[in-house]
């Protein structure tokens, strides 16, 4: 299930936002799933912890200017 978030971010134009009630736990599980996948394509995705403490963003590295002028925010996905 968690690897699907990384894959969804990889397929998206900008990235995805994942809503959670425990950001630290989800962050740790996401990193573990990414490491276990051993997929070099996932290196194109970075994790961002935005000001909203109930979200984690998985964003493409080449998504320049994300959030500039409140544009191009990632698509929200609910786990």
C-alpha positions in Angstrom: 0.0 0.0 0.0 2.7 2.5 1.0 4.7 1.9 -2.2 1.6 2.9 -4.1 2.0 6.5 -2.8 5.5 6.7 -4.2 4.4 5.3 -7.5 1.4 7.7 -7.7 3.8 10.6 -7.1 6.1 9.3 -9.8 3.2 9.1 -12.3 1.9 12.6 -11.5 3.0 15.8 -13.1 3.9 17.5 -9.8 3.4 15.1 -6.9 0.8 14.0 -4.3 -0.2 15.1 -0.9 -1.1 12.5 1.7 -3.4 13.4 4.6 -2.5 11.7 7.9 -3.3 11.9 11.6 0.3 10.9 12.5 2.9 12.4 10.2 6.0 11.1 11.9 4.8 7.5 11.8 3.7 7.7 8.2 6.9 9.4 7.2 8.9 6.5 8.7 6.8 3.9 7.0 7.0 5.6 3.7 10.8 5.8 3.8 11.0 2.1 4.8 8.7 1.1 1.8 10.8 3.2 -0.5 14.1 1.6 0.7 12.6 -1.9 0.5 11.4 -1.3 -3.1 15.0 -0.7 -4.2 13.6 1.2 -7.2 16.1 3.9 -8.6 13.2 5.7 -10.3 11.9 6.7 -6.9 15.0 8.9 -6.5 13.0 11.4 -8.6 10.6 11.9 -5.7 11.3 13.9 -2.5 9.3 14.0 0.6 8.2 17.5 1.9 6.7 18.2 5.3 4.5 21.3 4.6 3.3 23.7 7.3 0.1 21.7 7.5 0.9 19.1 10.1 -1.7 16.7 8.8 0.0 16.3 5.3 3.1 14.8 3.7 3.9 15.7 0.1 5.7 13.4 -2.3 6.9 15.7 -5.0 8.9 15.3 -8.2 12.3 16.9 -8.0 11.8 18.6 -11.3 8.6 20.3 -10.1 10.1 23.8 -10.0 8.3 26.5 -8.1 5.9 24.2 -6.3 3.7 26.4 -4.1 4.8 29.6 -5.7 1.8 32.0 -5.6 -0.3 29.1 -4.3 -0.1 27.3 -7.6 0.7 23.7 -8.5 0.1 22.1 -5.2 0.1 18.3 -5.3 -3.1 16.4 -5.7 -4.4 15.3 -2.2 -4.7 11.6 -1.6 -6.4 10.1 1.5 -4.9 6.9 2.8 
